[in-house]
């Protein structure tokens, strides 16, 4: 289950980190850049983390659960009340009938809409671990 938060209620309280050892960033693009560069301040000082970068690309291109493989942390300071701060609830395709029924009841009681996520029919292939991932400079040079 995923919650789409109402941006105006939480945006000024959010920070992003590339793993739990990176500096907190107010802009998610800086956290992604921390994954992609060898300059990020994490325990891994050997250069770019290509596996993490491939997971970021895959998460943007196809539907797949990368929760355990993508150590991007989103932290919201203060209270999050799902009856006030959630704009929409998204259910995964494999959500059990009991959980779906509970979400429907919650939605009806608190007026928070929900949607069951559909798996895309023509999803792009997954980038394999260890695959060559071009830098932004390389991609720009190819334009």
Secondary structure, 3 states (H helix, E strand, C coil): CEEEECHHHHHHHEEEEECCCCCCECCHHHHHHHHHCCCCCCCCCCCCCHHHHHHHHHHHHCCCCCCCCCCEEEEECCCCCCCCCEEEEEECCCCCHHHHHHHHHHHHHHCCEEEECCCCCCCCCCCCCCCCCCCHHHHHHCC
